Amino acid sequence: MHTSLTRIAAALVASTMLAGVANAETIRWARSSDALTLDPHSQNQGNTHTLAHHIYETLVGRDNDGTLTPRLATEWALKEGDDTVWVFKLREGVKFHNGNDFTAEDVVYSIERAKSEFSNMKQLHSVVEGVTAVDDYTVEFQMAGPSLIYPNNLTNTFIMDKTWSDENDLAVVQDFASGASNYSVLNTNGTGPYTLVSREVDVKTVLASNPEWWGEAPAVTGVEYLTIADAQTRISALLSGEVDIVQDVPPQDIERLSSTEGFKVETGPENRFIYFGYKFGDAPLKSSNITDSNPFNNPLVREAMELVLDRDAIQKVVMRGQSIPTGIPNPPFVAGWTEELDAYPAPDVEKAKALMAEAGYPNGFTVTLDTPNNRYVNDEAISTAYVGMLGQIGIQVTLASRPVAEHSPIILANESDFYLLGWGVPTFDSAYVFNDLVHSKTDTHGTYNVGLYTNPELDAKIVSLGTESDQAKRDATVAEIWDTVKADRVLLPVHNQVLAYAMRSGVTLPVQPENQPNMTTVTFE
């Protein structure tokens, strides 16, 4: 048996042995891939944030309907007489898991750390010029200018204990791309509803409820978080009673599970789009047989690639109806989305062939497509389908499929010529997409601009969104940016995901639009 499968099997056997003593308050929760790290500022990635939200907390949260909610901050507002300063009042009496008091100094430390060199969260705070602790429970954020939506940027920025961090030399965020590590990668000290008991990366993480948590005590008092990459092994674990809740349910299993006595499936749209991206610039691609130019840099080639992308076929055949095809890399939840932008062309292979010939590639070219195989719903199958579609116009693709833990470093190092990725928008604002995926790659922006697209005029417009106080003007700028992004085919969106959580009867976990379910929301019949 493959080593990783052996480890998974062992973890499942252990879970089965514990099943007899586990009561209704212990949840065994499985999904396809693990958090990349426990350093709360290292990776801006959904699975990583999902686990972190159980241990750490943010100043503000968000309900399933998108409404901002108080967390470690109880209220926030622009400072009277100065619209460039946000004032946050903090929750009193909160303690970290080690017993240290939570104060404003921890917020200052955490925001400054989140803005630092190796943090994948820094673009969210690029317009923050300084953070000041006014007193133990008041923090002021000095912005570069009026920043109307800044609180929206705080829903995934976790607050660390400054004292504990200093004791463990954590001033420098984990440089994930280089393979670096630090104490916080495997150790935690948050204020959240659960404490870390044990962690075996890519196998099992065990959490216990925090009796000192300020919130209402959750029904789930213990969590066993299992990583089971293989979809059928994951579903089998649910059916055999080895796990209670499964995320990342394959579309082909939804109907079967829904009609199986003793089980149910919760479904709902996700605030996430799946897309293909490609390398821009004149430099030849590393994985192509074209050695004197970059075919992707030609807009005619990108248009041809869109004309053979049959989104409706992928929805019907690959996703079994469990997706929402889209022509814009921006979900309907997000400000800036419109029906007009969401439209996409019908497939036209003959026109695509003509465009390839006009571009100078009548016989196509070769290239490698990098895809994760355990991060998004049917991610490898989506990529496989598109490989076949591209073959119709002579683009011969070699598929390189990897677990997300191996895929992510390639993406962050801009080493991929052609790739599949997904993107959620936790701020519910288009600027989040622009800052990370469209803006030129700099120290503060373009962290996931894997294709190295660059447009200085567009960059200036993107930056202006952070401090634009006139909402109508800001909306107009957002629309202008989207027009350019769509015309340039900066990204090639496929669909918005539809989520499915499967669980045993008697347990209910609501679908969370950002696919960040929290075990505090589980209820028992």
N, C-alpha and C positions, 0 to 999 in steps of 0.2 A: 504493500500500500504506500502511496506517496506520503512523504513525511508530514506535510501540512494536513493531509486528510487523517493521518493517524492521530495528530494532536487534536483535531476537531472531534474525532470519534471518542477519544479519551475524555474530552471535556463533556461530551454528551452522555457518556456512561456515568461520569461523576454526577451530572445533573439528574440522571435517572435515579441514581442511588439516593439522592437527596429528596426526590419527589415525595417519598413517603413521609418525610418530616417537615417538608415545606408546607406552610399553611396558606390560606387564601390571601394573605397579605404579602407574600413573596411572589414576584413576577420574574419569569424567565423570558427574556426578550432577545430575539435574534434578527440580525440583518446581514446584508451581503458583504459589507466592508467595515473596517474598524475606523475609529478616530486616528488621524495621522500622528497626533501628538497630544500631550496634556498641557504643554506650554500654551496658556490661553491667548497669547498674542502672536504666535508664530504663523498659524495658517488660517486664512479666511476661507474655510471649507465646511460645507454643511454637516457632514458626519462628525467632524471634529467639534463643531459648535454644539451639536445635539448632545453629545456626552458631557461637554463642559457645562452646559446649562443645568445639569443635575448637581454639579459640585460648586461651581462659581455662580456669581450673579452680576447683573448689569444695573446701571442706574435706572433705565427704563426698559419695559418689556412691550409685548404686543399681543393683543387678543387675536383669536382666529379670524375676526372680521377686519383686522388691520388697525384697530384703535390702539394708540399708545397707552400703556398702563404704568403705574408707579411700581418700582421694585426697590432698589436701594435708595433711590430718590423718591421723596413723597410729593414734591411739586417742583415746577420749573417755569421760568418766565424770563422775558427780556428785562434787563435792568431799567428801572424807571429813569427816563431822560437819556438813555444811551442804548440804542438798538444794536450795538456791536458787542454787547456783553450778555451772556446767558447766565442766570443765577439758578443754582440747584440747591434745594433744601434736602438734607439727607435724613434717612430713617435713624432714629436714636435707639440705643440699646441692642444693636446688632453685634454679634460676635463671630469671629472666624472660628473654624473648626478646632484650632489649638487654644481657644479661649481668649485670644487677643481682641481688643475692642476695635470695631470698625469706625474710622473717623475720616474727616476730609483729607488728611494727609495721604491716606491710601488711594483716594480718588486721584489726587494730583500725581502720585507716583505711577499709577496705572495708566493714566492718559499719556503721560510723558513716555512711558515705556511703549505704549501702543503706537506712538509717533516715531519711534526710533528705527534705526537702519534696517534691521532684519525682520521687522514686523510686517506681516501681510495686511495689517489693519490700518496702516498709516494714512492711506489715501482718504479714509473716512474722516480724518482729523486734519486735513491739509490746510484748512482755513483757521485752525486754532493757533493763535500766536502765543498764548500763555494760559496757564491754569493756576488759580490762587485759592488757598484755603483761607477764607475770611475768618472763620472760627471752626470749632470741631465738627459742626454740622451744616456748614454753608460753603459752597464752592462757586467761584466765578470763572467763567470761560471768556477770555478776551479773544474775539474773532477778528479776522483781517478786515471785515466789513459786515454789514447786516447779513445774517445767515438764518433765514426763516425756517429752514427744515433741519437744522443741525440735530435736534433731539432724535430725529429719525435715524441718525447715524450711530446711535449708541446702543442699539438693541443686541449687538453681538460683541461689544467691547467689555470684557470681564474685569472685575475689580479684584486686585491682589492685595495681600497683606504686606505693607512696606517693610515692617520689622522682620517678618519671616523671610521675605525676598532678600533683604540685606544679609540676613544670617546665612543664606544659602547661595549668595553670590549670583543673583538673578537679574542684575541690571541689564545685561545683554540678552536680548531675545534669541531663542534658538534659531540658528541659520540652517533652516531645514534643507534648502537646496544643496548645501555643501555636505550634508550628512552630519552636521555638528549636533551636540547634545548639551543638556544642562540638567540640573536637579529637578526642575519643574516638568520635564518630559515624562517622568514616571511617578512624580510625587505632587500632591496637591494640598492646598489650604485655602478653601473658599468660605463663603458664608451661606452656601446653598442648602437645599433640603436633604442632600445625601453626602456622606463622607466616603472616601475611597478606602476599601478594605484590601483589595488585591488587584493586580493587573498583569495579565499575560497577553502581550500585544498580539493582535490578530487571532486570538483564541477566546479569552474570557476576561471580563472585568466585573468585579463584585463591589456593590455599593450597599451601605447601610444608612437608614434614616438618621438624620441629625436631630436629636431631641431638643437642641437649643435653637432650632430654626425659628425665625420670627413669624413665619406664615402658619396657616392652619395645617395641622398634622395630616400628611397624606395617608390614604388608605393603604398604599403600597409602602411597606416598611423595609423591604429588602429587594435588591435588583441584581439579577445575574444577566449580564449583557454579553451575548455570544455572537461571535463572528463566524458565519457559515457561508462561504462564498458560493458553493454550488446550490442552485435554486431548488433542485429536487430534494437534496439532502435537507435543506431548510424546511420545505413543506412536509417532508416525511417526519421531521422532528416535531412539528406541530401536531400532525395526525396521530403520532405515537404517544403524545402527552409529555414529551421531553422538554418542550417549550410552550409558553402560553400565548405569546404574541410574536408575529412575524411581519417585518417590513419587507419592502421590495418583492411583493408577490408578483410572479410572472403573469401577464395578462391571460395566458392560456389556462391558468389554474383558478381564476377567479370564480367562474361558473361552477366548477367542480366543488370548490370549498364552500361556496354559498349554499349548495344543495346537499352538503354532507351534514348529517345530524351531529350536533355537538359543537359546530363551528359556525363562524360568521365572518363576513368581510365588510369593512368600512371603506368606502371610496369617496374621492373628491378631487377637484382640480388642485394642482400644485402651482405655486408662484415660482415657476422655473421653466426655462426653455432649454432645449437641446439643439446644438448647432455644430456645423463643421467650420473650421477655420483653416487658413493657408498662409504661407509665407509671402510677404510683400517685399519689394526692393528688387534691384537689378541683379544681385548676386545669384548665380546658378544654384539650384536646389541640390542638397547633398545626396538625395536619394533618387535623382532623375537621370535619364540617359541624355537629356538636353544639357549640354555643358557650356553653352555660350550665352544663355539667357534664362530668365525665370518665367516659365509659362503663366504662373499664377499672377504675375504682375501685370498681365495683359487683361484689360477689362472685358475683351471679347471672350476670352477663355472662361472668366468667372461667370459671364452671362450664359455661356454654353453649359457650364456645370450646373447652374440653377435650372436650366431648361430640361435637363435629364433627371433632376431630383423629383421623383414622383412621391410627393408627401402623402397623397391620399392612399396610394398603394401600401406605403409603410404603415399608415394608420390601420388599414384593413387587414393586411396579412401579418405584419410583424407585431403590431401592437394589439391586435384583436379588438380594435375599436377604442382602446384605452389610451388615447392621445388626442390632442387638438392641433391639427396642422396649422402652421403660421408662416407668414412672410416677413415677420419682424422679430428681431431678438429682444422682445419685451413682452412680458405676459399681460393679459387684460387687467390684472390687479393694479398695474403700475401707472402712475400719472405720466401722460405722454403717449399712451397707447391709443390708436384710433382704428376704426374698421378699415379705413382706406389704406393705412400702413400695413394692416394685417393681411391684405390681399396678396396672393401669390400666383404666378403664371401656371397655366396648364402645361404639362410636359409636351415638348416638341423636339423630337430627336433629329428630324431632318434640318430644322433651322439651327439646332446646336451643331450639327456636322458642318454646316455652311459657315458658321461663326468660327469654328476651329480652323477651317481652311483659310478663311480671311485673316485670322490671327497668325498664320504661318505654321500651323501644326496640323496639316491634313491627315497625317498618320498618327496623331496623338503623341503621347509620351508616357514614360514610366514614373512612378512616384510611390512612396510608402505612406500609408495612412496609419497613424498611431491612435489606438482606441483603448479605453478602459474596458474591462469585461466584468466588473462587479460593482460599479458605482451607480449607474442609472438603470432605469427599467429597460431591459433588453438592449443595452448599449452595444454589445458586440454584434448582435443580430441586425441592428440598424446600420452599422458600418458595413457589414457584409452585404446587405441589400444595396447600399449605395455603390459599393465596388462593382456590382453587376451592372448597375445603371450607367456608370461612367465608362464601362467597357464598350458600350454602344457607340461611343464617339472616339474610341481609340485610346482613352486614358487607362493604361494598364496599372492597376493598383496592387501593391503588396500590402497585406493587412498585418500590422504588428499589434497584437492584442496582449494586454498586461493588466494585472491587478492595479487598482487606483494608487496604491502605495508606491508602485514603480512608475506609473504613468505621470503622477504629479511632478516629480523632480524634472522630468523631461520637459514638461509644459513650462514650469517656472524658469527653467534655464533657456527657454526659447530655442530648443534644439530640434523641434519638430517642423517638418516641411508642411505637413497636412495632418489634421487631428480632429477628434471629436471631443467635445466638452459640454457640460451643462452649466447653467448660471441661474441662481436664484437672486431675488431682488428684495432683501429684507427691509430696505428703506422705503419701499413702495414708490420710489421716485426714479425717473430715467437717469438722473445724474450718476447713480450708482453703476449703471451699465457703462456710461460714457467714461467715467473716471478710471475704471479698471480695464475695460476691453477695447476702448476706442482711442483714448488719449495716447499720444506718443509715450514710449516707455521712459520714465524719469525716476528720480529718487522718491517722488511722492505720488506719481500716477502711472497708469498702464501696467500694473503688476501682472495682469493676465492678458496683456496684449501680446499674445504668443507669436502672432504673425508680423509684429513690428510695423504695423500700419502707421503712417505718420501724415499729418495734415496740420501745419502750424495755424492756419486760419480757424480750423475746427477746434484745435487745442485752446485757443483764446476764448472761444465761445463756451467751451466746457468749463474752463476755470471761472468764467464770469457767473455761472449758475450758483456758485458757492456763496456769493455775496450780493446777489441781485435782490433788492427789496421790493421792486415793483412786480407783483405776481403776473400781471398780464404780459409784461415785457419778458419775464422769465419763461412763461409758457410759449411765447413766440420763438424764443431762442431754442428751446427744446425741440419745437417742430422743425426749425431750420436744420438742426443737427441731425434729426432723424431722416430728413429728406436726403442729406448728403450720405449718411451711413447706408441708406437703402440703395441709393444710386450707385455708390462705389462698391456695393456688395462687400462691405468690410467683413461681415460674417454671413454665413449661409445657414439661417435657421431652418430647423426641420419641424419641430412641434413643441407645444407646451405639454408637460407631463400630467398625467392623471394618476393619483396615488391610490394604492390599495394596501390596507393593513388587514391581515387575517388574525383571528384570535379564537380561543376556545369560548364556548357559550358561558355566560355568567361574568365575563370580563368585557368591559367596553373602553376602548381607546379611541377618541375622536381623531379624525384625519386633521392634521395641522398643515395649513397651506404652504408653509416653508419647509415641510417635511422634517420638522424638529420636534417630534413628539416628546412629551415629558411624562414620566411615570407618576408625577403628582396629579395628573389629570385622569388617571385610570379610576374607574368605578367598578364595584362588584355588585352583582345582583344578590 
